[in-house]
Amino acid sequence: MSIQLGYHIASFNHEISLTELFSAVTAQARAAENAGFDVLTVSDHLYQPPLIGEPDEPILEAYTTLAALAATTTRIQLSAMVTGNLFRNPALLAKIVTTLDVISGGRAVLGIGAGWFELEHRGYGFDFGTAADRADRLEEALRIAVPMLRGGRPTLNGTWYRAENAINEPRLRDDLPVLVGGGGERRTFASAARHADHLNIICNPAELPRKMRALRDRCAEAGRDPETLEVSFATPMMIDEDGDRARKRLRDLVLRSGVDIARLSGTERAAATDRFFVGTPAEVADQIRTKVFAHGVRGLMVNLLADGHEPGVIELAGRTLAPLVRDC
């Protein structure tokens, strides 16, 4: 199944009681499904990462949450965005994702990345290592997990992981989608070119032309037609019929990290807010066309970080974005 439009739940801090928390998550999942999103994703973090919240603010474990959401939705695909590779043995991860696929009736996606938030790894006792270590580990993990999703029984005696004729049953299908997320132009993009169906790029929009050139290079090195690899862009967004209200939400969000964008110069303000798509539906659509689709990207992974839990916001995003991605 194609992934053109994703809705990402990053924040679980809605200032409600914990007994109401999962109901709020379920409401977002159902709203995204009804609004035409192809995939629902949740963060695979153990602590809330910077900008989204403080480390001790509420965050749910990803795969437990996705399994529960499988029972409360019917059509939308389900994935972590993205699985922190260092948190789980890759063979066990393949089993977890395949079980999610069975539970959901064939709606699971393996979304995976190398990991980046050192504090949570240190807190939980996971080896973090260098960026090169994490890239090596991701590549080895994919060499185990992807064949297991496809019905293979891989054996690998690697530097970081081992598997011996690893069996993964039951499975519903041999084409469960694999999504790699990140911005690493050499290692992450190379792993995506070798193993993935989909790459979700995380970067500032101004970097997209260079990222897309790098991706084409990695596909050429892997002997792969780049047209066979779906590509999406991670899009933090504030969308509102009142554009000034959307822009205020962005100011309030950035202020949480100690930066008052009203006091910044024009250059500083642009640097602090470049990744965000903000404004009315027409303004947001125009930003996406010129900053994302103009560079050959055809998919969006939308994070309504500030207000996705508020009634009507997901529906507005879906009405705006679903026609946009279908026509691009």
C-alpha positions as CSV (number, residue, x, y, z in Angstrom):
1,M,0.0,0.0,0.0
2,S,1.3,3.4,-0.9
3,I,2.1,6.0,1.7
4,Q,1.6,9.5,0.4
5,L,0.1,11.2,3.5
6,G,0.9,10.3,7.1
7,Y,-0.4,11.8,10.4
8,H,2.1,11.6,13.2
9,I,1.3,11.7,16.9
10,A,4.4,13.1,18.7
11,S,3.0,14.7,21.8
12,F,0.9,13.0,24.5
13,N,0.9,16.0,26.9
14,H,-2.6,17.4,26.5
15,E,-3.1,18.5,30.1
16,I,-5.7,15.9,30.7
17,S,-5.8,13.1,33.2
18,L,-3.9,9.9,32.4
19,T,-7.1,7.9,32.5
20,E,-8.2,10.0,29.5
21,L,-4.9,10.0,27.6
22,F,-5.5,6.9,25.4
23,S,-9.0,8.1,24.5
24,A,-7.4,11.3,23.2
25,V,-4.9,9.3,21.2
26,T,-7.7,7.1,19.8
27,A,-9.7,10.2,18.8
28,Q,-6.7,11.5,16.8
29,A,-6.3,8.1,15.1
30,R,-9.9,7.9,14.1
31,A,-9.9,11.5,12.9
32,A,-6.8,10.9,10.8
33,E,-8.4,7.8,9.3
34,N,-11.6,9.7,8.4
35,A,-9.7,12.6,7.1
36,G,-8.0,10.6,4.4
37,F,-4.5,10.0,5.8
38,D,-2.8,6.8,4.6
39,V,-0.8,6.0,7.7
40,L,-0.9,6.9,11.4
41,T,2.5,7.0,13.2
42,V,3.5,7.4,16.8
43,S,6.9,8.4,18.2
44,D,9.2,5.6,19.4
45,H,10.7,7.6,22.3
46,L,11.2,6.8,25.9
47,Y,11.5,10.5,27.0
48,Q,9.8,13.4,25.3
49,P,12.5,14.9,23.0
50,P,13.4,18.6,22.9
51,L,10.8,21.2,21.6
52,I,8.0,18.6,22.0
53,G,8.3,18.6,25.8
54,E,10.3,18.0,28.9
55,P,11.9,14.5,29.3
56,D,9.5,13.6,32.1
57,E,6.3,14.6,30.3
58,P,3.9,11.7,29.2
59,I,4.9,9.5,26.3
60,L,3.5,6.1,25.5
61,E,5.5,3.0,24.4
62,A,5.1,2.9,20.6
63,Y,4.2,-0.8,19.8
64,T,1.9,-1.3,22.7
65,T,0.1,1.9,21.6
66,L,0.0,0.8,17.9
67,A,-1.5,-2.6,18.8
68,A,-4.2,-1.0,20.8
69,L,-4.9,1.4,18.0
70,A,-5.3,-1.5,15.6
71,A,-8.4,-2.4,17.5
72,T,-9.9,1.1,17.3
73,T,-9.3,1.8,13.6
74,T,-10.1,-0.2,10.4
75,R,-8.3,1.2,7.3
76,I,-5.3,3.4,8.2
77,Q,-1.8,1.9,8.2
78,L,0.1,1.8,11.5
79,S,3.8,2.5,12.1
80,A,6.3,3.9,14.5
81,M,7.9,7.1,13.2
82,V,10.4,5.8,13.5
83,T,11.5,2.8,15.5
84,G,14.6,3.6,17.5
85,N,16.8,0.8,16.2
86,L,18.8,0.5,19.4
87,F,15.8,-0.2,21.6
88,R,15.0,-3.7,20.3
89,N,16.8,-6.7,18.9
90,P,16.1,-6.7,15.1
91,A,14.7,-10.2,14.9
92,L,12.4,-9.5,17.8
93,L,11.4,-6.2,16.1
94,A,10.5,-8.2,13.0
95,K,8.3,-10.4,15.1
96,I,6.7,-7.4,16.8
97,V,5.8,-5.7,13.5
98,T,4.6,-8.9,11.9
99,T,2.3,-9.5,14.9
100,L,1.0,-6.0,14.6
101,D,0.3,-6.8,11.0
102,V,-1.7,-9.9,11.9
103,I,-3.6,-8.0,14.6
104,S,-4.5,-5.1,12.3
105,G,-5.4,-7.2,9.3
106,G,-2.4,-6.3,7.2
107,R,-1.9,-2.6,8.1
108,A,1.5,-2.5,9.7
109,V,4.5,-0.7,8.4
110,L,8.1,-1.1,9.7
111,G,9.3,2.4,10.2
112,I,12.9,2.5,11.5
113,G,15.8,4.8,12.0
114,A,19.3,4.9,13.6
115,G,18.3,6.8,16.7
116,W,19.5,10.3,17.8
117,F,18.3,11.2,21.3
118,E,21.2,10.3,23.6
119,L,19.5,11.2,26.9
120,E,16.8,8.5,26.7
121,H,19.4,5.8,25.6
122,R,21.6,6.7,28.5
123,G,18.7,6.8,30.9
124,Y,17.5,3.3,29.9
125,G,20.9,1.8,29.6
126,F,21.1,1.4,25.8
127,D,24.5,1.7,24.2
128,F,24.4,5.0,22.1
129,G,27.8,5.0,20.5
130,T,28.9,7.2,17.6
131,A,26.9,8.2,14.6
132,A,28.9,5.8,12.6
133,D,28.1,3.0,15.1
134,R,24.4,3.7,14.8
135,A,24.5,3.7,11.0
136,D,26.3,0.3,11.1
137,R,23.8,-1.1,13.5
138,L,20.9,0.1,11.4
139,E,22.3,-1.6,8.3
140,E,22.8,-4.9,10.2
141,A,19.4,-4.7,11.7
142,L,17.8,-4.3,8.3
143,R,19.7,-7.3,7.0
144,I,17.9,-9.4,9.6
145,A,14.5,-7.8,9.9
146,V,13.6,-7.2,6.3
147,P,14.2,-10.9,5.2
148,M,12.1,-12.0,8.1
149,L,9.2,-9.8,7.0
150,R,9.5,-11.3,3.5
151,G,9.4,-15.0,4.6
152,G,13.2,-15.5,4.7
153,R,15.1,-17.2,7.6
154,P,18.2,-15.0,7.8
155,T,21.5,-16.0,9.4
156,L,23.9,-13.2,10.3
157,N,27.0,-13.2,12.5
158,G,27.5,-9.4,12.5
159,T,29.5,-6.9,14.6
160,W,26.4,-5.8,16.4
161,Y,23.7,-8.5,15.9
162,R,23.4,-12.2,15.3
163,A,20.6,-14.4,14.0
164,E,20.5,-18.0,13.1
165,N,17.9,-19.2,10.7
166,A,15.4,-16.8,12.3
167,I,11.8,-17.9,11.8
168,N,9.0,-15.4,11.7
169,E,5.5,-16.9,11.6
170,P,2.6,-16.3,11.3
171,R,2.8,-13.7,8.5
172,L,-0.1,-12.4,6.4
173,R,2.1,-11.2,3.5
174,D,5.5,-10.9,2.0
175,D,5.3,-7.2,1.1
176,L,4.9,-5.5,4.5
177,P,6.3,-2.0,3.8
178,V,9.6,-0.9,5.2
179,L,10.2,2.8,5.8
180,V,13.5,4.3,6.8
181,G,13.5,7.7,8.4
182,G,16.3,10.2,8.7
183,G,18.5,12.8,7.0
184,G,21.9,11.1,6.7
185,E,22.9,11.5,3.0
186,R,25.5,8.7,2.9
187,R,24.6,6.0,5.4
188,T,20.9,6.3,6.1
189,F,20.0,7.0,2.4
190,A,22.2,4.0,1.4
191,S,20.4,1.7,3.7
192,A,17.0,3.0,2.4
193,A,18.2,2.4,-1.2
194,R,19.2,-1.2,-0.4
195,H,16.3,-2.3,1.9
196,A,13.3,0.1,2.1
197,D,10.1,0.8,0.2
198,H,9.9,4.3,1.5
199,L,12.3,7.0,2.8
200,N,11.0,9.8,5.1
201,I,13.5,12.7,4.9
202,I,14.0,14.9,8.0
203,C,15.7,18.2,7.2
204,N,15.0,21.9,6.6
205,P,13.1,22.4,3.4
206,A,16.0,24.4,1.9
207,E,18.2,21.3,2.1
208,L,15.8,19.2,0.0
209,P,17.5,19.7,-3.4
210,R,20.8,18.4,-2.0
211,K,19.1,15.6,-0.2
212,M,17.3,14.4,-3.3
213,R,20.6,14.5,-5.3
214,A,22.2,12.4,-2.6
215,L,19.4,10.0,-2.7
216,R,19.7,9.5,-6.4
217,D,23.4,8.9,-6.0
218,R,22.8,6.2,-3.3
219,C,20.2,4.5,-5.5
220,A,22.6,4.5,-8.4
221,E,25.3,2.9,-6.1
222,A,22.7,0.3,-5.1
223,G,21.7,-0.4,-8.7
224,R,18.1,0.8,-7.9
225,D,15.8,2.9,-9.9
226,P,15.0,5.9,-7.6
227,E,11.4,5.9,-8.9
228,T,10.8,2.6,-7.1
229,L,11.6,4.2,-3.7
230,E,8.7,6.4,-2.3
231,V,9.9,9.6,-0.6
232,S,8.1,11.7,1.9
233,F,9.1,14.8,3.9
234,A,8.5,15.3,7.7
235,T,6.3,18.4,8.0
236,P,5.7,20.0,11.4
237,M,2.6,22.1,10.8
238,M,0.3,24.7,12.2
239,I,-2.8,25.1,10.0
240,D,-5.8,27.3,10.8
241,E,-8.5,29.2,8.9
242,D,-7.1,32.1,10.8
243,G,-3.5,32.4,9.7
244,D,-2.5,34.7,12.6
245,R,-3.8,32.2,15.1
246,A,-1.6,29.5,13.4
247,R,1.4,31.8,13.6
248,K,0.8,32.5,17.3
249,R,0.8,28.8,17.9
250,L,4.2,28.5,16.4
251,R,5.5,31.4,18.5
252,D,4.1,29.8,21.6
253,L,5.7,26.5,20.7
254,V,9.1,27.8,20.0
255,L,8.9,29.9,23.2
256,R,8.8,26.6,25.1
257,S,12.4,26.0,24.1
258,G,13.3,29.5,25.4
259,V,13.4,31.3,22.1
260,D,11.1,34.3,21.6
261,I,10.9,34.6,17.8
262,A,9.3,38.1,18.1
263,R,12.7,39.3,19.3
264,L,14.8,37.7,16.6
265,S,16.1,39.4,13.4
266,G,14.5,38.3,10.1
267,T,17.4,36.0,9.4
268,E,17.3,34.4,12.9
269,R,13.5,34.1,12.8
270,A,13.7,32.3,9.4
271,A,16.3,29.9,10.8
272,A,14.3,29.1,13.9
273,T,11.0,28.4,12.0
274,D,12.2,27.1,8.6
275,R,11.0,23.6,9.2
276,F,7.5,24.6,10.0
277,F,4.6,25.0,7.6
278,V,2.3,27.6,9.1
279,G,-0.8,29.6,8.1
280,T,-4.2,29.2,6.4
281,P,-4.9,26.2,4.3
282,A,-4.1,28.1,1.1
283,E,-0.8,29.4,2.6
284,V,0.2,26.0,3.8
285,A,-0.6,24.4,0.4
286,D,1.5,27.0,-1.4
287,Q,4.4,26.5,1.0
288,I,4.3,22.7,0.4
289,R,4.1,23.1,-3.4
290,T,7.1,25.4,-3.6
291,K,9.3,24.1,-0.8
292,V,8.6,20.3,-1.0
293,F,6.9,19.1,-4.2
294,A,9.0,21.3,-6.4
295,H,12.0,19.2,-5.5
296,G,10.5,15.8,-6.5
297,V,9.2,14.7,-3.1
298,R,5.6,13.3,-3.4
299,G,4.6,12.5,0.2
300,L,4.1,14.2,3.5
301,M,4.3,13.0,7.1
302,V,2.4,15.6,9.0
303,N,3.0,16.5,12.7
304,L,0.3,18.9,14.1
305,L,2.4,19.2,17.2
306,A,0.7,22.2,18.8
307,D,-2.9,21.4,18.3
308,G,-3.6,18.0,16.6
309,H,-5.6,17.0,19.7
310,E,-8.0,19.9,19.3
311,P,-11.4,19.2,17.5
312,G,-11.4,19.9,13.8
313,V,-7.6,20.4,13.3
314,I,-6.8,17.0,11.8
315,E,-9.9,17.2,9.6
316,L,-8.8,20.6,8.3
317,A,-5.3,19.3,7.5
318,G,-6.8,16.3,5.7
319,R,-9.1,18.4,3.6
320,T,-6.1,20.6,2.6
321,L,-3.4,18.0,2.1
322,A,-5.1,14.8,0.8
323,P,-6.1,16.4,-2.6
324,L,-2.6,18.1,-2.7
325,V,-0.7,14.8,-2.5
326,R,-3.0,12.9,-4.8
327,D,-2.5,15.5,-7.5
328,C,1.3,16.1,-7.2
